[in-house]
C-alpha cells in the first residue's frame, strides 16, 4: 500500500495575545498494492506554535525562533501520525476508524471556525 499526500492547504492561522494556532486541510490517497485503485481522504490538522517549539527545542524558554520550514516539517509529522494508522488497503476496521477520525477533525474545525 502507498500513501500519497496530494494537497496541504492552510485554512486559518490565528495569532493574537492568547494563542497562535494553525489549521491545515490535508488531502491524500491510499493506493492498493497494484496501484490500480485508490481511496481518497481529507482531514484537518490543527496545532499551535507551542507544539512546534516543543518539537524542535528542549529548553523551557519561549523566545526560540520558529521558521516557516519548521512549521511545514511539524505539519508533515502531524500528517504521518494521522495516516500511518492505516497499514492495509483492505482492512475495513482500520479504514473505518481512520475515516471517522477524518470526519471528526472536519466537524470540530467547522464548530470552532463559527466563532471567527
C-alpha positions as CSV (number, residue, x, y, z in Angstrom):
1,X,0.0,0.0,0.0
2,X,1.2,3.5,-0.8
3,X,0.1,6.7,0.9
4,X,0.3,9.9,-1.1
5,X,-0.5,13.4,0.3
6,X,-1.9,15.4,-2.7
7,X,-2.5,18.8,-1.1
8,X,-1.9,20.8,2.0
9,X,-3.9,23.9,2.4
10,X,-3.7,26.4,5.2
11,X,-7.3,27.1,6.3
12,X,-6.6,29.6,9.0
13,X,-3.9,31.0,11.2
14,X,-5.0,32.6,14.5
15,X,-2.4,34.8,16.1
16,X,-3.3,37.0,19.0
17,X,-2.2,37.7,22.6
18,X,-3.8,34.4,23.7
19,X,-2.7,31.9,21.1
20,X,-1.0,31.2,17.8
21,X,-2.8,28.3,16.1
22,X,-2.5,26.8,12.6
23,X,-5.3,24.8,10.8
24,X,-4.5,22.9,7.6
25,X,-6.7,20.9,5.4
26,X,-4.8,17.8,4.2
27,X,-5.9,15.8,1.1
28,X,-4.5,12.4,0.2
29,X,-4.9,8.9,-1.2
30,X,-4.3,5.4,-0.2
31,X,-3.3,3.3,-3.2
32,X,-3.6,-0.5,-3.3
33,X,-0.5,-2.7,-3.9
34,X,-1.1,-2.8,-7.7
35,X,-1.7,1.0,-7.8
36,X,-4.9,0.2,-9.8
37,X,-7.3,1.7,-7.2
38,X,-7.2,4.3,-4.5
39,X,-9.3,5.7,-1.7
40,X,-9.3,9.5,-1.1
41,X,-9.3,11.2,2.2
42,X,-9.1,14.6,3.8
43,X,-8.8,15.9,7.3
44,X,-8.0,19.0,9.3
45,X,-4.7,19.1,11.1
46,X,-4.6,21.6,14.0
47,X,-1.6,22.6,16.1
48,X,-0.2,25.6,17.9
49,X,3.1,27.4,18.0
50,X,4.0,25.8,21.4
51,X,3.7,22.3,19.8
52,X,6.2,23.3,17.1
53,X,8.5,24.9,19.8
54,X,8.4,21.8,21.9
55,X,9.1,19.5,18.9
56,X,12.3,21.4,17.9
57,X,13.6,22.8,21.2
58,X,14.4,21.0,24.5
59,X,14.6,24.1,26.7
60,X,11.9,25.9,28.7
61,X,12.2,29.3,27.2
62,X,9.7,30.5,24.6
63,X,12.0,33.0,22.9
64,X,13.0,30.4,20.3
65,X,12.9,31.3,16.7
66,X,10.2,29.3,14.7
67,X,10.6,29.4,10.9
68,X,8.1,28.5,8.2
69,X,10.2,25.5,7.3
70,X,9.9,24.3,10.9
71,X,6.1,24.7,10.7
72,X,6.0,22.7,7.5
73,X,8.1,20.0,9.0
74,X,5.9,19.8,12.0
75,X,2.8,19.6,9.8
76,X,4.4,16.6,8.0
77,X,4.9,14.9,11.4
78,X,1.3,15.5,12.2
79,X,0.2,14.1,8.9
80,X,2.3,11.0,9.3
81,X,0.9,10.5,12.8
82,X,-2.6,10.5,11.4
83,X,-2.3,8.5,8.2
84,X,0.1,5.8,9.5
85,X,-2.7,4.2,11.5
86,X,-3.8,2.6,8.1
87,X,-1.4,-0.2,7.2
88,X,-3.6,-2.3,4.9
89,X,-5.6,-1.0,2.0
90,X,-8.2,-3.8,2.5
91,X,-8.5,-3.6,6.3
92,X,-12.1,-2.2,6.8
93,X,-11.7,-1.7,10.5
94,X,-8.6,0.5,10.1
95,X,-10.2,2.4,7.3
96,X,-13.4,3.0,9.2
97,X,-11.5,4.2,12.2
98,X,-9.4,6.5,10.1
99,X,-12.3,8.0,8.2
100,X,-14.1,8.5,11.5
101,X,-11.1,10.5,12.7
102,X,-11.0,12.5,9.5
103,X,-14.7,13.3,9.8
104,X,-14.3,14.3,13.4
105,X,-11.5,16.7,12.6
106,X,-13.6,18.4,10.0
107,X,-16.6,18.6,12.2
108,X,-14.5,20.1,15.1
109,X,-12.9,22.6,12.8
110,X,-16.3,23.7,11.5
111,X,-17.6,24.1,15.0
112,X,-14.6,26.2,16.1
113,X,-14.5,28.3,13.0
114,X,-18.0,29.6,13.5
115,X,-16.6,32.0,16.1
116,X,-14.1,33.7,13.9
